[in-house]
């Protein structure tokens, strides 16, 4: 079964590509967060235990790379709500307090939602999976922001935050069909089989 190791390798590759994806200044530095989007898309194609492994790898590397240290200025961080070199300076005080490992929990919980649309991936129906990727991306960003505002001690929702979260979500939804197509093609080439609710579905429909 080569589908799983290739999926993990592609996930690692997305972290390399992420370093070269710029933000869009006119949209509050909206950015395509490729590793999370790839994880959300892959969660539709893999069984629950593998999804949890992907969630751990994605969350661990994401936090290790993008969560700033206690003595590191937040402006140097490329974490989702700090990307754009200090586009949200009012949150700089909580950047170092964003807990390492929280992304692992968020990815794991959101991946559970995507497990429910796996039969649609099997049949090549991507409408709902694309919408679900958008929903989970927005939920991930909103959860991060809620944690940061909690650490800050007050709820503060400026317009720029909503603009950035919405545009990030739209970019994720635009990229997700290409990722689904990649995974769908890989599954077909590797004769990957999807199991759902204890029943075995052959990927080619037989």
N, C-alpha and C positions, 0 to 999 in steps of 0.2 A: 504494500500500500504506500504509494509515493505521494498521495494527495496531502497527507498531514505534514510530512517534513518540508515539502515544497511550500505549503502555506506558511509554515513558520519562517522559512527563509525569506519569503516575500514580505512577511511582517517586519523582519529585521531590516530588509532593504528600504521599507518605507521610512524608517527613522533616518536613514542616510539621505533620502530624497527630501525629507522635511527640512533639512538644513538649507536647502536651496530654494525653498518656496517663500516668496516675499509676501508681505502684507499689502493690502490695498489702502493707501492713506485716505482716499476720499470716502471710504466706508469704515472709518474708525479702525483702520488696520485689520480689516477682515482677512482671515487666513484660512486656507484649506489645511485642516489638521489631518494629514494623510494617515498616520498610524491609527488613531482612533476610528477614522472612517473605515479603514481596511478591517480593523477588528470587528466593527459592527456588521460589515458585510460578510465577513468570514463566519460570524456567529450563526448566520442563517444556513451555512453549508456543513457545519461540523456537529458531532454529537455533544451532549452536555459536558462530559468530562474534558473533552478537548477544548471546548469553549472556555472552561474555567482555567485551563492551562494558558490559553491565549490571553485571557484577561489578566492573569498574573504577570506574564511576560510583558504585555503592553503597558500595564500600570506601573510595573517596577521600573522599566526602562524610561517611561515617560517622566515619572517623578525623579528618577536619578539624573536625568538630563535637564529637566526644565524647572523643577522646584528649586528656588534659590535657597542658599544656606542662610543661617541666621545673620551672618555678617556680610552677606552679599547684597549689593543694591538691587532692588527689584527691577530697575530699568534694564539690567543686563539679562534678565530672564526672558525666555521666549515662551513661557507658559501661556496657556490659552487666553487668559484675561489680562496678561501683561505684555503680550506681543505688541510690537510697534514701538518699542523703546520708550516706555513710560507714557503710553497713551491714556492711562488712567492713574495719574500720580496720586490721587487721593487714597488709593489702596496700597501705596507703597509700604505703609506701616505694618500691614498684615502679611506681606509677601513671605517673610521668613517664617511666619507661623503656620503656613499652609502645610498640614501634616503629611510627612512622607508615608506613602502606602495608601493614602485615601483613594487615589485613582484606581488602585487594584480593586477595592470594594465597589466603587462606582461602576467600573467596567463589568465586573462580575454580575452585579444586579441588573444592569441594563442589558447584558447579554442574554439574560433569562427571557426578557420580552421578545427578543429576536428569535429565540428557539421555536416560538409558536408558529412562525411562518416558513418553516423549513419545507413543508410539502409544496409550497408555491415555488420555491427555488428548484425543487426537483422537476416540476412541470415547466419551468422556464417562464413563469409569470412573475414579473419583477415590479409591478405597480405598487402593491402593498409593501414589499420589502424596501423599496426606495423611500416610501413615506415613513416607514419605521426607522430607517437610518436617519432621516431628518429629525424624527421625534426623539430618538435616543441621543443624537448629537446636541439638540437643544436642551434636553434634560440634563446631560452631562455638564454643559456650560452653565446652566442655571444652578445646578447643585454646587458647582465650584464657587460661583458668585455668592450663593447663600452662606456657604461656609466662611468665606472671606469677610462678608459683612457681619456675620456673627462674631468672628474674632475681632473685628474692628469695634464692635460694641453698639452698632446701630444699623438699621436697614436704610440703604441709600441706593436708589435706582435712577441714576441719570439717564437721559435719552441716549447718550453715546453707548451705554452698556447694552440697551435693548437693540440698538442698531447693529452693534457688533455681533451679538448673539444670533440675530435673525440672518445677517449676511453670511456668517460662518455656517449656519444651518443650510442656507441655500447652496453654498459652495459644496457642502458635503453631499447634498442631494444630486447636484450636477455630476459629481465624480463617482457616486456609488454605482450607476448603471455600468460604467466601464469596469469597475472592480468586480461586479457581479458577472459580467460577461467573461472576464478573465478566469474567475473561479469556475464558472459553468463550463468553459472550454477545457480547463484543467481536469475537472471531474470527468468529463466525457473521454478525454484522452487516457486517463488513468483507470477507467472503468470503476470509478468510485461509486459506492452504494450508500444511500441514505437510509438510516433506520429511524423510525418515528413511532412512538407509542407501542413499542414492542413488536411492530410489524416490519418486515424487511421489504424495502422498495428497491428494485433494480433501477439504476440511474437511467438506463436506456428504455425503461418502461416495460420490460419483459418480465 
